Amino acid sequence: MNAVPEHFRLDLRDHVATILFDRPDRLNAFTRSMARDLVALFDRIDVDDDIRVVIITGAGRAFCAGADLSAAGSSLSTRQPDAGEVDWSGPENRDFGGLISLRIYDCLKPVIVAFNGSAAGMGVTMALAADFRLAAQDAKFALPFTRRGIVPESASSWFLPRIVGLPTALEWMLTGATFPASEALAKGLVRSLHPVDELIPAARALAATISANAAPVSVALTRQMLWQSMGMLHPMEAHRIESRGIHARARAGDMAEGVDSFLAKRMPDFPDRVSRDMPDFFPWSQPVHFCDPA
């Protein structure tokens, strides 16, 4: 891969890309430029067939304190133009946490977030599009938007109720109160809790289970099938996509290898690659274009 942008570190091992937020002096608070850089990293990861799983974590004692509210770091601290002056056609005036969430949503590789410490605001919400979230036992979480006089971002008003249910999403969002990792686990925000020194090994073990055993093209398709089904109005929509997927995969080299390796009781070596072997019906959804909300 090319040079890694400032405030990030990237470790590539055993088909796993680990992205480390590396701004510990600011509790890994995000700026718009960092958001653009993270989106670009995911663009690079999607086309690298050696990468099969992504882990995201933070340096220091926090995962991410949210958007950087300093004068240099956040558009929230500068004069906002009147709605009629805003050009909504490009990304510059959009919530930059949402740019991250939507890019993770579109990712063709599974994404694991390892909350090494506390997370607030977009430090929580940009992680909602990940497939798995693990946390250190002493991590704390907060969604303090109403306490800052703003509203949810990172498309969290769509993601959060689908993950934890509407009543919990309302309580966390409307109160803005801090809650412990134990509550995050009980409500389904995170998959598991770990001593902080065991967190990354646990994330890597989960990643290895996927990267060593599952066909990358099947993983990419399955990930998108499950996420996109959240917006389907009838199971027939899922049935149509599954039927096309089964037909395409049954003719691919991966299926023969999957069956042969199972019968021979050996580890699979799947030949198909995400960069070249996605079926011709993918993507099956029409792109959603950003438009003026007014």
Summary of the structure (lengths in Angstrom):
residues: 294
radius of gyration: 19.7
end to end distance: 40.9
largest distance: 66.0
contacts: 891
relative contact order: 0.12
helix: 45%
strand: 15%
